[in-house]
């Protein structure tokens, strides 16, 4: 018998079940089918339960060259959106015995430093959200599997790319405002060199160009309430024919547009309709509540982690962009 103070080993399980250690390894590693009988497998499992045996995962992972750890790289932790991405990724990872390390790149969308002495030795893979693929060279080198989130699928160096259907979200917001009768638009664009914001600008211009009599002016701003307020105030003050609707790349930009409108004595939505994109908690904290496009951040993270697991296992990741939904609230109305 094994003393209570001694951790049982696979050799103890083998002796108790009357089989070899190799058979124990096959059964507990769930690779026994076709190699040992069902009766033998059950005998091994019963012996392991009786002895309280638990595999030494650290030693097993060392032998397999796997750490069961994934790095999630995000531009920043300035909104709850990336917290949602992490929550979704960590949930799926935990279901498969993986852990997720969250790493906000100090340079935002620029090159990210290796947070470990050697990421390639400490990680099984990388999920990178809203970043250029070449920004990850220092972290992953050429060895680590990479899944990109919110990135150009045609130009990605990742083994897989997972995207939200941002283009459709922009189209939904534009359709809503057009249906209300708006024809003069201000696009408050995020001043960030990123594929996702290029998509927003391209889709908005394309949709509005299909309707005669429409015009759109673009004002760029950093993703901050103060920056958005300044850019919106300038754009609205300089317009000979003032826009009746502002389409914002982000809810935080929309909050800045609200402040600019009030500084100029404009009422939302009577004088100016405003839409956002993200559906952050901020969207229902401002008054009137913001019409915006809801992005499912947790599902985004789940799909990203699922894609990386598929890559690690040699499977084809799930295809198709994640649907988004326009949520209509009180910040939009027909123009005067």
LODRENLO-663973 format. One record per residue (C-alpha): x, y, z; residue number from 1; residue in one letter. Coordinates in steps of 0.001 Angstrom, whole numbers, plus 500000, padded with zeros to 6 digits. Example, Ala and Ser with C-alpha at 12.3 -4.5 7.8 and 13.67 -1.06 7.14 Angstrom:
# residues 2
R  px  py  pz  pos  code
R  512300  495500  507800  1  A .
R  513670  498940  507140  2  S .
//
This chain:
# residues 336
R  px  py  pz  pos  code
R  500000  500000  500000  1  X .
R  501098  503567  499370  2  X .
R  501620  505655  502494  3  X .
R  499118  508491  502924  4  X .
R  501911  511030  502897  5  X .
R  503213  509840  499531  6  X .
R  501700  511013  496274  7  X .
R  500639  507974  494209  8  X .
R  502476  507437  490934  9  X .
R  501578  505809  487634  10  X .
R  503677  502830  488767  11  X .
R  501367  502433  491792  12  X .
R  498335  502525  489500  13  X .
R  499914  499936  487200  14  X .
R  500628  497594  490108  15  X .
R  497115  497980  491526  16  X .
R  495513  497325  488129  17  X .
R  497920  494543  487190  18  X .
R  499020  496262  483956  19  X .
R  502120  497987  482597  20  X .
R  502894  501672  483091  21  X .
R  502535  502078  479340  22  X .
R  498954  500848  479578  23  X .
R  498256  503320  482386  24  X .
R  499641  506142  480240  25  X .
R  497461  505120  477296  26  X .
R  494289  504903  479365  27  X .
R  494748  508122  481354  28  X .
R  495855  509931  478211  29  X .
R  492660  508705  476499  30  X .
R  494653  506950  473768  31  X .
R  493803  503366  474729  32  X .
R  491176  502501  472129  33  X .
R  492422  499759  469846  34  X .
R  495433  499170  472111  35  X .
R  493962  497813  475342  36  X .
R  490565  496307  476133  37  X .
R  487617  498191  477604  38  X .
R  487852  495973  480700  39  X .
R  491536  496851  481167  40  X .
R  490826  500559  480687  41  X .
R  488111  500454  483335  42  X .
R  490419  498579  485717  43  X .
R  493071  501290  485311  44  X .
R  490562  504103  485848  45  X .
R  489208  502364  488959  46  X .
R  492710  501905  490384  47  X .
R  493518  505566  489726  48  X .
R  490322  506648  491506  49  X .
R  490958  504367  494477  50  X .
R  494533  505626  494882  51  X .
R  493615  509268  494303  52  X .
R  496112  509419  491454  53  X .
R  496422  512691  489497  54  X .
R  498759  512993  486496  55  X .
R  501732  515337  486900  56  X .
R  500699  517843  484246  57  X .
R  503845  519917  484616  58  X .
R  506066  516928  483845  59  X .
R  503742  515796  481056  60  X .
R  503732  519190  479412  61  X .
R  507509  519380  479663  62  X .
R  507807  516062  477823  63  X .
R  505338  517179  475166  64  X .
R  506876  520624  474811  65  X .
R  503516  522202  475716  66  X .
R  502840  524739  478464  67  X .
R  499069  525008  477883  68  X .
R  499415  528776  478139  69  X .
R  498236  531332  475585  70  X .
R  499114  535023  475348  71  X .
R  496312  537475  474506  72  X .
R  497794  540749  473256  73  X .
R  495484  543782  473181  74  X .
R  496232  547428  472300  75  X .
R  495220  548725  475726  76  X .
R  492896  548142  478663  77  X .
R  491097  551466  478306  78  X .
R  487606  550056  477632  79  X .
R  485602  547110  478856  80  X .
R  485567  545732  475301  81  X .
R  488970  544073  475692  82  X .
R  488010  542841  479145  83  X .
R  485126  541060  477423  84  X .
R  487467  539585  474820  85  X .
R  489657  538233  477623  86  X .
R  486670  536821  479526  87  X .
R  485469  534910  476474  88  X .
R  488923  533615  475566  89  X .
R  489677  532543  479152  90  X .
R  486341  530699  479431  91  X .
R  487034  528519  476377  92  X .
R  490669  528067  477389  93  X .
R  489685  526813  480858  94  X .
R  487320  524274  479328  95  X .
R  490311  522793  477498  96  X .
R  492851  522997  480315  97  X .
R  494603  526129  479037  98  X .
R  495410  529385  480785  99  X .
R  495394  532857  479215  100  X .
R  497904  535589  480026  101  X .
R  496674  539095  479142  102  X .
R  499289  541495  477793  103  X .
R  498410  545094  476870  104  X .
R  501008  546255  474370  105  X .
R  502768  549331  475794  106  X .
R  502853  550861  472313  107  X .
R  499198  550321  471490  108  X .
R  499101  549119  467896  109  X .
R  502878  549445  467478  110  X .
R  505542  546776  468085  111  X .
R  505019  544818  471285  112  X .
R  507953  543781  473475  113  X .
R  508391  540162  474508  114  X .
R  506910  540029  478047  115  X .
R  508860  536859  478844  116  X .
R  512518  535927  478778  117  X .
R  511486  533784  475830  118  X .
R  507848  533742  474785  119  X .
R  508468  530821  472473  120  X .
R  509511  528696  475440  121  X .
R  506734  529902  477745  122  X .
R  503721  529827  475414  123  X .
R  501788  527542  473108  124  X .
R  500308  530323  470998  125  X .
R  499334  533983  470673  126  X .
R  495996  535709  470072  127  X .
R  496458  539323  469008  128  X .
R  493554  541762  468911  129  X .
R  493452  544844  466688  130  X .
R  497146  544902  465922  131  X .
R  499295  544674  462828  132  X .
R  500714  541166  462505  133  X .
R  504285  542394  462099  134  X .
R  504053  544101  465503  135  X .
R  504282  540659  467106  136  X .
R  507645  539571  465706  137  X .
R  509476  540041  469005  138  X .
R  506941  537900  470848  139  X .
R  506308  535008  468540  140  X .
R  509245  534960  466125  141  X .
R  508420  532410  463468  142  X .
R  507552  529563  465820  143  X .
R  504391  530300  467794  144  X .
R  500931  529787  466249  145  X .
R  499154  533116  465860  146  X .
R  495457  533986  465604  147  X .
R  494599  537559  464671  148  X .
R  491435  539322  465816  149  X .
R  489938  542330  464054  150  X .
R  492506  542212  461250  151  X .
R  492701  542087  457474  152  X .
R  492246  538405  456563  153  X .
R  494024  538922  453244  154  X .
R  497131  540523  454720  155  X .
R  497360  538588  457987  156  X .
R  500415  536531  458891  157  X .
R  498332  534582  461410  158  X .
R  497351  530964  460961  159  X .
R  493746  532140  461345  160  X .
R  491848  535434  461525  161  X .
R  488618  536063  463444  162  X .
R  486573  539181  462748  163  X .
R  483371  540877  463797  164  X .
R  481213  541968  460851  165  X .
R  482174  545608  461299  166  X .
R  481284  546453  457703  167  X .
R  477710  545322  458250  168  X .
R  477548  547301  461499  169  X .
R  478497  550490  459669  170  X .
R  475943  549735  456969  171  X .
R  473227  549215  459597  172  X .
R  473995  552584  461221  173  X .
R  474062  554365  457846  174  X .
R  470794  552727  456729  175  X .
R  469112  553805  459945  176  X .
R  470123  557438  459539  177  X .
R  469278  557480  455835  178  X .
R  465838  556022  456564  179  X .
R  465237  558885  459009  180  X .
R  465937  561348  456198  181  X .
R  469505  562457  456980  182  X .
R  471641  563477  454009  183  X .
R  474439  565599  455528  184  X .
R  476851  563534  457611  185  X .
R  479950  563990  459704  186  X .
R  482111  560891  460117  187  X .
R  484001  561192  463403  188  X .
R  486810  558774  462610  189  X .
R  489305  557239  465015  190  X .
R  492759  558625  464269  191  X .
R  494334  555172  464512  192  X .
R  496150  553417  461623  193  X .
R  494244  550150  461883  194  X .
R  492449  547906  459381  195  X .
R  489209  547933  461353  196  X .
R  488914  551717  461136  197  X .
R  489782  551673  457430  198  X .
R  486851  549277  456935  199  X .
R  484491  551653  458730  200  X .
R  485490  554606  456565  201  X .
R  485330  552619  453338  202  X .
R  481931  551061  454032  203  X .
R  480383  554330  455165  204  X .
R  481576  556189  452067  205  X .
R  480381  553379  449806  206  X .
R  476882  553227  451318  207  X .
R  476328  556981  451383  208  X .
R  477540  557358  447799  209  X .
R  474633  555175  446668  210  X .
R  472058  557782  447756  211  X .
R  471780  560973  445650  212  X .
R  472096  564243  447502  213  X .
R  474203  562948  450385  214  X .
R  477429  564484  451603  215  X .
R  479923  563296  454216  216  X .
R  482768  565127  455866  217  X .
R  485445  563321  457886  218  X .
R  486979  564618  461112  219  X .
R  489695  562540  462770  220  X .
R  490231  562324  466507  221  X .
R  492166  560193  468999  222  X .
R  489952  557749  470876  223  X .
R  489315  560035  473820  224  X .
R  486348  562125  474864  225  X .
R  488430  565321  474912  226  X .
R  489918  564720  471462  227  X .
R  486530  563850  470006  228  X .
R  484958  566960  471499  229  X .
R  487588  569242  469963  230  X .
R  487423  567594  466526  231  X .
R  483612  567642  466427  232  X .
R  483357  571224  467602  233  X .
R  485756  572364  464914  234  X .
R  484046  570375  462165  235  X .
R  480544  571565  463055  236  X .
R  481644  575188  463404  237  X .
R  483396  575243  460025  238  X .
R  480576  573649  458016  239  X .
R  478597  576014  455809  240  X .
R  475799  573458  455657  241  X .
R  475997  571879  459089  242  X .
R  475709  568074  459196  243  X .
R  472525  566724  460717  244  X .
R  474062  563407  461805  245  X .
R  477398  562328  463249  246  X .
R  478525  558721  462738  247  X .
R  481249  557831  465249  248  X .
R  483770  554990  465019  249  X .
R  483505  554329  468758  250  X .
R  481190  555073  471688  251  X .
R  483856  557139  473422  252  X .
R  484076  559354  470330  253  X .
R  480286  559700  470458  254  X .
R  480491  560934  474057  255  X .
R  482909  563626  472880  256  X .
R  480492  564563  470092  257  X .
R  477757  565014  472728  258  X .
R  479914  567491  474636  259  X .
R  480751  569400  471453  260  X .
R  477071  569652  470491  261  X .
R  476153  571082  473878  262  X .
R  479018  573597  473710  263  X .
R  477548  574789  470407  264  X .
R  474021  574949  471797  265  X .
R  472788  571988  469744  266  X .
R  470315  569476  471119  267  X .
R  470585  565719  470530  268  X .
R  468675  564391  468644  269  X .
R  466577  567476  467743  270  X .
R  469431  569339  466050  271  X .
R  471961  566554  465639  272  X .
R  471667  562751  465567  273  X .
R  474640  560736  466823  274  X .
R  475544  557050  466470  275  X .
R  478390  555074  468022  276  X .
R  479940  551649  467663  277  X .
R  480713  549107  470445  278  X .
R  477727  549397  472835  279  X .
R  479883  549980  475887  280  X .
R  478363  550733  479298  281  X .
R  478979  554368  478373  282  X .
R  476233  554141  475725  283  X .
R  473460  554006  478324  284  X .
R  475221  556281  480829  285  X .
R  475031  559363  478613  286  X .
R  471813  561313  478010  287  X .
R  470090  560745  475674  288  X .
R  471094  557094  475475  289  X .
R  473214  556324  472435  290  X .
R  472155  554529  469273  291  X .
R  475109  552259  468589  292  X .
R  476276  548965  467085  293  X .
R  476561  546154  469620  294  X .
R  479718  544042  469362  295  X .
R  479772  540780  471330  296  X .
R  483240  541029  472875  297  X .
R  482982  537774  474838  298  X .
R  481919  535789  471789  299  X .
R  484796  537444  469935  300  X .
R  487230  536146  472556  301  X .
R  485605  532703  472540  302  X .
R  485926  532413  468777  303  X .
R  489536  533606  468913  304  X .
R  490489  530988  471483  305  X .
R  488537  528336  469588  306  X .
R  490453  529197  466423  307  X .
R  493799  528885  468212  308  X .
R  492824  525499  469685  309  X .
R  491882  524360  466188  310  X .
R  495253  525482  464845  311  X .
R  497097  523682  467654  312  X .
R  495122  520497  466958  313  X .
R  495495  520667  463187  314  X .
R  491795  521375  462588  315  X .
R  490145  523990  460381  316  X .
R  488926  526961  462481  317  X .
R  485281  528036  462326  318  X .
R  484731  530393  459404  319  X .
R  482538  533457  458959  320  X .
R  482461  536868  460609  321  X .
R  480610  537322  463908  322  X .
R  477266  539147  463397  323  X .
R  476744  542580  464988  324  X .
R  473523  544420  465808  325  X .
R  472387  548031  465676  326  X .
R  470730  549054  468958  327  X .
R  468422  552021  468395  328  X .
R  468063  554374  471335  329  X .
R  467244  558063  471811  330  X .
R  470203  559794  470137  331  X .
R  468780  559559  466606  332  X .
R  465690  561186  465075  333  X .
R  464609  562688  461723  334  X .
R  466379  565963  460865  335  X .
R  464456  569203  461191  336  X .
//
